[in-house]
Amino acid sequence: MIRVGIGYDVHRLVQGRRLVLGGVEIPGELGLEGHSDADVLLHAIGDALLGAAGLGDLGRHFPPGDDRWRDAPSTLLLREIVRLLGEAGWQVVNVDATLIAEWPRLGPFREEMRARVAAALGIEVERVSLKATTNEGLGFVGRGEGIAALAVALITDRRGG
C-alpha cells in the first residue's frame, strides 16, 4: 500500500533570528519566527509525512507550548516523525518540496539541503527533490515579510506491499 500526503507551512521573517532552511543555516540579517528553529521547508515536509500516515500534524506532535522543542533543529523533528511512521508500519519513499520566497535564492544551498533532508529521513538523496519559486512580488511573501513552503510525500508500508 502507498499513501501520499501534502504539507504547507509559513513563517514570518524577523530580525534577531537565524534563518534555517532545509537544515542549513543561511547567512543574512533576517530569520524565521517560530518555536523551534522555524525551518519552514522541513515543517512542510514533516506535515506531508504525518498526513500521509494519518498521524495528525506537527502541532499535535510538537506543540508550541512544549519547551522540549524550543529552538530545536527541525532535522530532529523529522527524525522523530520517521520514528513515528516506522512504529505505524510506514517508510518514506520520497519527498518533493517547494520553497516560496523572494529571498534567499535556493541554488547555492540546494544540494546541502537535499543531503540534510535525506539524512534526517533515512533515505537516499536522489529521493529528495527541492525547488524554489518567488511569489512575483505579491502578498506577504512577495513583500519579503515571510517564507512559505509546500511539500508532497509518498510513503509505503514497511512490508513493501
HUBELSUL-V997244 format. One record per run of one state. SS is the DSSP state (A for helix, B for strand, O for the rest). FROM is the first residue (numbers start at 1). TO is the last residue. If there is no record, write none. Layout:
# HUBELSUL-V997244
ss: [SS SS]
from: [FROM FROM]
to: [TO TO]
This chain:
# HUBELSUL-V997244
ss: [O B O B O B O B O A O A O A O A O B O A O A B O A O B O]
from: [1 2 16 19 22 24 27 30 33 40 54 58 62 67 70 74 88 90 101 107 122 125 128 134 139 143 146 158]
to: [1 15 18 21 23 26 29 32 39 53 57 61 66 69 73 87 89 100 106 121 124 127 133 138 142 145 157 161]
